[in-house]
Amino acid sequence: MRKLKNVTVLGAGTAGWITAYILSDFFNTNNLKVKVTIIDPSSIPIIGVGEGTTGIFYDFLKRYNLDELDFLKETKATLKFGIVHKDWKELDHTYYGPIDDPHLLAQKTKPDDFEYLNVYAVAAGRSVADVHLHTKLMQENKVPFNFENNTPVLQSPFFYAYHFDNHLVGDYLRKRSKNIEMLDEVYTHATLNEDGEIEKLHFDSGKVIETDLVFDCTGFKKLLINKIYQIDWKSYQKNLPVNRAMPFFLDLDKSNINNYTLAWAQKNGWMWQIPTQERIGAGYVYCDEFTTPELAKKEIEKVLGLEIEPRNDIKFTSGRIEKSWVKNCIAIGLASGFLEPLEATSIHSTLIQMILFASDYLKEEMDFKNVSISDEFNSRVGRQFDDFMTFLNAHYISKRDDSDFWKHVSNECIHDNTKSMINKWRRQLPRMSDFELYLSGLPHVQSQLYYPVLDGLGLLDKEVARKEMKNLILKPLARNEYQRFNEEYNNQIRNFIKHNEYLKFASV
């Protein structure tokens, strides 16, 4: 057993500051005298190009008593209620991916894992997204707040998400962190003890620090987990076909800032558009087997009808390391794995990893020789990445055949696990029991995320849905609840304020 005295976070991007903040909060809350040090080299710039989150970031703010209005003001963030998918199923087709779950408020039935509102929508030939409050918010560009005494008051029980520039979030967490030492140093190498654990970190200035536990938040470089421990890599590249990202900025109409992420499928991949309060962070995620950076730029310029100035052109490989926790080193964020920008899995994974670690594994004394503990953590984190891969892979089941890229996707990229799940759901629509819960109650890929995507891509069978409703004698209840939700939402949204009004209040 080793009593923690010094804990180090190497890397000060979004993942680094989330890690340091959660660690510091844990030690402060439990009155533990453990020093947290974050290595923040000023010589390495962080470029913010717009990043989306999932509802877990809302939970993060609430969990750690961080004021939302304060957060929005300092980070220039906006609210996000889902994703609008354009041209994925086929050209000139759009579907919504809301992130709320009306079943949380619906009348309970037996079996309790049967999501009858979704099944009813499919059976009735309606969009699954129609019974979601967040869909209506995206369509009206409103937020679920009313003004009371000149103060916005939340009128919804659902989590939502955010758009922001990641470097501003890092600055925000830095300002609110307690008892964290920052070092402006460039890491060079590490010294290991006789057990193979990292004992000291060395920097180019000659400075050396001792550490008992270290977090690798160095992104794609993986300076500790890969360079020292050489952990095997599990590639997803065959099933997630895009491998380059060309980020750029677009001008923003500040009078009408969208409250959703736009994911717009293109000839050789897809484009994101993420609005913050200052600009639209955009980017083309494409596959360089079918186009070049030069041609990709021209393709996007033709679609947008204007010239763009790419901030970078990033080549990446989708996948994960087989073990995120080795000895006394834990890889967090991009250092542990990366899928692709679709569905905002990156920050989500970072938060889940750290909240899970802090709640289930972090102790004042830790036994790094007991590999069963780290193996359990690695299994849960690995499952999280694998499940997300399958979920993202399902987005590529498309009718498009208008380019070599989409023909390749249809013929070569759909994983056997994805095919198996889709085939199962053609016989019986998804249920909550189809998904194992293994993250101590933290949110993960489950049926409420799959339904809008599967429905939007035309992968749910109307006749199967009708048969299920009939067999379970739930049609009258489902119809009444479906109508009730729509009526309530239509009444509520009339009084909700515009997204811009809320942002304006937050900026004061």
N, C-alpha and C positions, 0 to 999 in steps of 0.2 A: 504494500500500500504506500502511496505517496501523498503527503499532505500538500495541497496546492498553496504556493506562495506567489509565484509569478506565472501569469498567463499572457501569451502573446498572440496578437492578430497580425499576420503579415499581409498587407494590402489594405488600402483604404478607399476602395470603391464602394458601391452600394452594399455589396455582400460584406465587406469588411466592417463598415459602420453598423450595419444591422447586427453582426456577430458581436462586436465590441459592446454595443448598447445592451443587448440581452444578457451578456456575461456580467457586465457591470451591475445591471439591475438585480440579477440573481445574488451576487455577492453582497450588495448593499442591503437588499431585503432580508437576507439571512444573517446579517451582521458578521460577515466573514472578512477577515483582513487579507484579502487576496489582491495583488496588484495586477491591473489589466493594462497592457501596453499595446498600442496600435502603431504599426510602422507605416508612415504616410510620406513617401518620397515626393517632394514638390517637383522634382525634375521629370516625373512621369505624368503627363497631362491626362485628364479625364474628359472625354468629349461626350456631352449630353445631346442625344438626337431624338429624344422622346421615347418614353418607355411606359408600357401599360402594366397594370397589376390585376390581380383577382381580388375577390372579397376578403381574402386573408389579410390584406394590408389594412383594411378597415378594422378588422379584428385586432391587428397589431396596435393601431393607434388607441383603441379602446382598452386593450389589455394593459398597456403601459401608461395610461392616463395622459396621452398626448392630445392636445386640443386640435380638433379638425380645422377650425377657422384659422388658427395660428399656423397650422401646417400648410393650408392652401395659400395663405398670404406670403409665407417665406419661400415656398418652393414653386410658386406660380402654377400649381397643379390644377387640374380640372377633375370633374366627376365622370365616372365611367359606369354605365349600366349594362353594357354588353358589347357584342361585336356584330357589325353588319358585314355579312359575307356576300360579295358581289362576284358574279360570273364563275362560281365554283362548280355548280351542278352543270350548267351550260351557259352560253353567252346570253346576256340580257335577262338573267335570273338573279334575284336577290333574296336572301333569307336572314332572319334575325337570330342571334344567339344571346338571349337575356341571361343574366346570372342570378336571378332570384328563383325561388322555388315555391309556387303557390300551394303545393301539397302540404307544406308546413302548417298552413292555416285551414286546409280542407277538412271536412268531416271524416273521421277515421272509419275504416271498413275492415272486413276480413276477406281475403288475406291482407294484412297491413303493409305488405311490400308491393302491392299492386297499385300502380300510379294511374288511377282511373281517369283523372282529368286529361292526361296525355293520351291515353288509349281512346277516350271518347273523342278527342279532337281528330285523331287519325281516322276513326270509324266514321265521323261525320264529314270527312273531307275538308276539315279546317286545319289551319296551321297550328302546330303545337305552341308556337310562340304567342298566339293570340290571347291566351289565358294568363299571360305574365304581365304584371304591372310594369316591369322594366321595358318591355316592348313598347308599350304606350308612351312611356317616358322618352324613349329614343325617338319615336315618331313625332312627338310634340316638342322635343328638345326641352323638357322640363325636369325638375327635381322634386322629390317627395317632401317638400317643405312648405309650410305656410308661415306668414309673418304674424307673430303675436307680440304686441308691445314693441314693434320695430325690430324684433329678433326672430330669425328663422328657427322654426321648431319642426323637428323630424316627425313625419306622419306615416312612416312605414317601418315594419319590423325586419325588413330584409337588408342584408349586407349589400354594399355596392363597392366599387373599386375606384382607381384613380389613374390619371395620366400625369406624367411629370418628366423633367429632365433629371437623370439619375445623380448628376454631380450636385444639384441643389438639395436633393434628399440627404446625401452624405453630409453636406454642410449643416443641414437642419439637425441631424442626429448628433453631430459633433458638438453643436452649441448646447444641446440638452443632456449630454452625457456627464455623468458624475464619476470622479475618481478614475479617470482614464488618462494615462500619460501618452502623449503623442511624440513620436520620434521621426524627424525628417532625415531619414537615412536610406541608403540603397543597399539592399541585402546582397551578399556575395556568396556565403557558404555557411554550413552548419557543422557543429561538432556533436558527435553521438557518444553516448555512454556505452558501457560494455553490454547492455541489453539491447542496443540498437535504437534507443530513444534519443530524440533531439534534446541536447543538454544546453547548447549555446548557439546563438545566432551571431554571425559576423557581418560587418558592414564595411563599405569601401572607405569610410573615414578612419577605420581602425577600431571603432567602437565594438564592444562585445557585450551581449546581455545574456543572462541565464534565464532559462524558461523551464517550467514543469509541464506545461500543456501549450501546444501551439496550433493555431488555425491557419490553414493555407487558403487565403482569399486572393490569390494572385491571378485569378482568371484563367484564360487559356494557357498561360505559361506554366502553371502547376509547379512552381519552383521548388516546393517541398515534396509533395506527395508523389510526383513523377520523377523529379531529378534525383531524389534520395532513395525512395522506395520502389520506383520503377513498377508501379502497379499496372496490371493488364488493362487494356482498353476494350470495351464492348461497343462496337460500332453500330449505329442505326442508319448509316448512310444509304444502304440499299433500299430502305423503306421510307426514309424522309429524303426525297431526291434533291432538294435545294442545298447548295453548298457555298453560296456567296451572298453577301449583303452589301448593297450600295446605299448608304444613308444620305439624305439630303434634307434641306428645309424648304417649306412652302410658306408663302405669305398667309396670314391669318385674318379672316374677317372677324374682328373683335366684337362686333355687334351680334354675332350668331355663332358661338363656339359650340361645336357638336359635343354631345355627352356620350359618345361611343367611339370605339376603334373601328376604322374601316379596313377590312382585309379584302383586297381587290385582286382576284386571280388574273394573271397575265399570260402571255404567250409562252413564257419560259419559267414561270414561277408565280409570285404574287407580290403585291405592293401593300405596305401598311401606311396608314395615315393616323397619327396620334396628336390631337390638339392639346397644347398647354395654353396658359393665358397669354403667352407672348408670340407663339408661332406654332406651326404644324411640323412636328417631326415625322419625316416620311422615309421610306426606303424601299428598294426593290430587292427582294430575296429571290435569287434565281439559280439555275443550274448551269455551270460553265461547260458542261458536255454538249450543250445545245446552242450556246451563244457566247459572245465575248463581252468583256466589260464595255467596250466601245459600242457594240451593237445593242447591249442592254440599255445603255444610256439613251441612245437614239429611240429605242422602243418606248421607253417611258416618256420621253419628251413628246413623241407623237401622240401618245395617249392623253397626256396632260395639256398639250397644245402650248407648251412653253419650255424654255431652256432650264435645265437644272444644274446646280453646282455640287457634285458629289463631295461629301466630306471625307470619304474613305472608300475603299473597296475591300471588304473583309472576307477572306476565305476561311471557312470553318468546316469541321467534320462533326456531324451529329453523333452523340453517343455518351457513354459514361464510363468512369473507372469502376473496376470490379469491387474495390474496397475504398470507401471514403475515409474510414478511420483505421489507421495503422499505427501501432505503438502509442505514442502520445501526440500524434499528428492527425488532425481532422481537416479534410478538404471540404469547403463550403462554397456554394454558388457555382460559378462557371468552372472552378477548379475540380469540382466533383462530377460535372456533366453538363451537357448542353444539347437541347433538341433542335429547336429553331424558334424564331420569334412568335409563331402562330400560337394563339391562346394564352400568351403572357405567362408561360410556365417558369421562366427563369427566377424572378423575384419570389414567386410563389414557392418554388422549391427551396430557395434560401431560407425563407421564413419558417417553413415547415421543418426543415432540418434543424434549425437552431432552437425553435420552440420545443420540438421533440427532445432534442439533446438536453436542454435546460430542465425540462420537466421530468424526464425519465432516467437520465444518466449522470448528470453533473452533480458531483458531491465534493465536499471539502477534502476528503481523502479518496483517491482513485487508484484502482488496481489495473495498471496497464498491461500486466502479464496475463490477466484473465481474458483470453481472446473470445470467450463465449459472449461477453458483454459487447465488445466491439463487433463481433459477428452478427449479433442480433440487430444492432443499429445499422450495419451495412446491408443486411438483408432488407430491412424496412425502407431504407433510402433507395436501394437498388430497385425494389418493387415499385416505388413511386415513379422513378424514371421510366421503367419498362411499361407501366400502365399509361403514362403520359404518351409514350411513343405510339402505343396502339391507338389511343384516342386521336392523336394528330394524324396518324396514318389513315384513319377512317375518313378524314376530310378530303383525301385524294381519290376517293371512289367517285369518279366523275364521268359524265356522259361526253365530255369534251374530247374531240379528236382532231382539233383544228391546227395542231402543231406536233412536231416530233416529240416534244417534251411530254405532252399530255398522252400521246400514244404510248410512250415509254412508261409513264406512270401507271396507266391502265393495265399494261401487259406484264410489267416487271416489278412494281414497287409495293403492291399490297401484301402485307405480311400474312402468313398462315393463321396466326392468332386472330387477326382482324377478320379474315374470311370466315373463320370458325364462329366468331361472335355474331357477325352479320347473318350467317346462315341460321344460327340459333334464334335470332330475333326475327327472322322471317317466319318462324313457326310459332313463336311466343314473344310478344313484345317485351322490351327490357323491364326488369324489376330490380328493386333495391337489393334483393338477395343475390343477384348476379355478381355483386361486388363485395369482396371481403374487406372488412374494416380492420386495419392494422396500424393505424397512426394515432392511437390513443384519443380518438374522437376528433382529431384535426381534419379539416376538409380535404377531400381528394376527388379524383375522377370517379363519378358515380353516374347513375342513370339520369339525374337532372341535367347534367352537362351533355350527355349523349343525345337525349331526345331531340333538342332543336337542330342538332347537326344531322342526325339520321333522317329526320323529317324533312329538313331543308334540301337534302340530297336525294329525296325520293326513295329512301331505303326501307320504309315501314309500310307494311301491307294493310290496306284498308279492310279487306275481307277477314284477315286474321284478327284485326282489332274488333270488328263487329262480332265475330264469333266469341271472343273473350268477354266482351261486354254482356252478351246474351247468356253465356254459360254461368257467369257470376251474378246475374240478375242485378246489375249495377247501373243500367242505362238511365232509369228515372233519376236516381241520386246524382249521377255524373252530369246529366243535362241540367238539373237544377243548380248544382254547384258551379258549373261552367257559366251559366247565365248570371248567377249571383256575383261571381267574381268580376265578370265583365261590366255589370251594372255598377258595382261598387267602384271599380277603377275609373269608369267613365265619369262618375260623379266626383270622385276625388280629384281627378286630374284637372278639372275645371278650375279648382282653387289652388292648385300647385303653382309655384312660381317658376319662371324661366331659369334655365341654367345660368344665363348671363347675369340675372338679378342676384342669384346666390353668390356668384364669383365676385360681383361688384361689392357686395356686402363684406365678403371675406378679405378684399383688398384694402379696405379702409383702415 
